[in-house]
Amino acid sequence: MNLATSLLAAAERTPNDEALVDGQHRLTYAKLHERVARIAGGLSELGIDRGDRVATVLRNRNETVELFWACQWLGACFVPLSWRDAPADTRYCVEDSGASVICFEKANARHADQLQHVRSIAVDDADEGSTWRRLLESSPSDGALDLDPGAPSVMLYTSGTTGRPKGVPRSHAAERAAGLSQVLQHGYQAGDRTLGVMPLYHTMGVHSMVAMSLIGGCYICQHKWDVDEALRLIETERVSSLYLAPTLFHDLVTSDDRTDFDLSSVNALGYAGAAMTSTMVERCTDVFAPRIFVNHYGSTEIYTFSIRAGQDDKPGCAGRPAINARLRLVELRDDSTPEDTVEALQEGEIICDLSSDEAFCGYWNRPDADEKAIRGDWYFTGDLGRLDEDGELWIVGRVDDMIISGGENIHPLEVEDALARHPAVLEAAVVGAPDDRWGQRVVAHCVLSTPVDAHELDAFLLEDATLARFKRPREYQFAEDLPKSASGKILRRRLREREE
Ligand code: AMP
């Protein structure tokens, strides 16, 4: 089944159930289908055909969801780009993707400037005579029900840590498989309601939306992160599942206003995109008492690598390979092959079999990136992991983030986890700084709730004794906040640059 048929099936199965909420704008599945078919008809009149790319620079608003589905209905490829990027980056991605249309909201009009031969459409201009109005009033298109499920559905751009963004085309089949695996592995139930705040230009956002469509669930748009608004939406919209980056959970459970809201509708929690500290796992469990709490480890290229559906007995554990995945740990070398597996309990680079139903088939026009990441039908994640005695996976960190100090390997995550146990530490990020004596020294950047000094934090780590003594930070920096990506990843690269 492709996603056009999948949308039709949802509209036939539960026509009167709520599919999409954005403030006052509420659509049932029948209405969503109708509106989407018209927008698709309008795009078709503008000359957009099967396989053509439609770029967007939009927040999580109803029009973004509608355009996603309109592209699926038409057989066009949805290319959502980040409104947080510089317009020059948007320009690069639009040109790289070959999109012939860019949809934006007026506040982000600068992203649509200076694009040659690309039609721009403001989705918050529905006045008489506007293009968006024309799309909404077009005759519905028939729907690409016969489209091969291997055809491209979306193309997401990953920023990576260095270099130009890479386009990751993903097929209808991969998108649907990813949505289904999320339904199953996050324990979703018919009619669930999720908070749609993870950006719809990121893999977590897109799959939250697709997963909801498969169970007749509702996607509640939150245009951009605001903790008080999120708490209000959870209460008023009776949100049942939260699938967020750890940073957003952090904001929710540490908010002073949290107890003013009724959060009892939430029963399923999932996090992805970055590791969650054990302290934060415990706080989320206390606040939400969830029926299911999932650590979802995955990436844009292959949606799910591994899953752990209980976090109480092993907070932070990434569990076992997901339903569509085969994983291996291999030696950390530029030329290692999928056969170079490590000994039991040893650390290695995590690789995933590309035969996963959720996998991409290679980057868009980037043979250099394919060559680096794809070896012998396995995808090399660039993440380090190890298996514990039970055969469960722990993410040790990004290969590139590893600190080598005095010849010893130190992984930021374990130092950050130990620091987060101190009651005054709200967040910590650890990087290596060049050091004449040690090669690299461990530097901790901390956000505090109450003042403490470096001496006290060091004494705490010595007393806590969960961290080997040589891994303790040699330097502390205190900050108001930490630089983060849209999916909540701490941008250690930026912190490292400050140290150089
Ligand atoms: P992205 O493609 O932006 O989703 O980034 C994928 C990367 O995010 C992975 O390769 C990991 O480095 C990191 N990541 C994703 N999920 C998790 C998780 N549950 N725990 C730790 N790191 C994660």
Boltz pocket constraint, residues with backbone or C-beta under 6 A from the ligand:
constraints:
  - pocket:
      binder: B
      contacts: [[A, 158], [A, 203], [A, 271], [A, 272], [A, 273], [A, 274], [A, 275], [A, 276], [A, 295], [A, 296], [A, 297], [A, 298], [A, 299], [A, 300], [A, 301], [A, 318], [A, 381], [A, 382], [A, 383], [A, 395], [A, 397], [A, 398], [A, 487]]
      max_distance: 6.0
